């Protein structure tokens, strides 16, 4: 059994210019929930991108093959636990991230959190759009600025269509990545074979020199959209199917992409792995016109998938905050992100990744503790602002910041999650909230009802 809400305002979203309703301001109703395959296609096609291959190659370049692969695996398992927990909540309620955050941070408090993350993902959109032009310039010598402009307009158009377009592009992007990734690996290992890869010990010139830092790179790559996973998995029919959809992304899709990049680097086939990691596009463009054409298509489809997902996150978040529509915000935020990409600001990527690893994981940790572990959100009266989750968020981010500077051998993302979770439990105990009498007397009935619903869902 799942918790689903139909409201009169839902009907207002139907049939908007012939496009499917996006339910920016209300939970997704039963009638619009999607199959596990459909929601999985949205998430599966998101992390299986060239960017993940670049990260995977960077990690292997710094740690060596086996330590790099182990770091990639651990990071993806952490992502699965983190994103899967938040997805479970979304599948049960049908609420997007902003609506869900309001239960923990308060109506106005959620605007701070949702506004922050919805802005952060636009930075990702700008980065991936700029990377589209830069990748093709490096491989083929084409004009990076013009290509970024064309790509940005294309990605905005895809996002404008909505969740259905994300499903379709995910179904195209993932198989295309697998096919061309296999071709790149075959070409890369043609000389020395696959056996020599296992002996790769890494390079002293790399920037990633500890497993903790490598795990943070894996987590930070998708922790922003992962925290906002409800924007995607709210379309699931229940919490269990939302978790299945998450598993298709972490560890499966992201792991595949990162391992491909790691193999390319370990085989010695990567061009400038210190800067470009496991980017295997040059391998394809150097082997005939057919692979070159496929490589160009691949870049637009593959990076277009992650761009559309990030822009969708930002548009859904800001539409809920402003009371506007997702499609209008797609155009506005897309234009902002495109301008950033064309200005070249996207290239300051290392700073952006550090920001994500330090500040974002604590947000999801607080939501998971409040709504899934203690389940206090279901028994709490609606409020405008709650200080407790913000205190925990600050403590978690401060711990991550200290690890980043003084204990880089550890994973700042994991430390931030753990510290925020523990801090929230302590702060809740020190600063308890008085429940309204009507709510307090109904607590036992709610807990029994939740247990019954959970048991019924498991038995389905």
Order of alpha helices (4+ residues) and beta strands (2+ residues): alpha-alpha-alpha-alpha-alpha-alpha-alpha-alpha-alpha-alpha-alpha-alpha-alpha-alpha-alpha-alpha-alpha-alpha-alpha-alpha-alpha
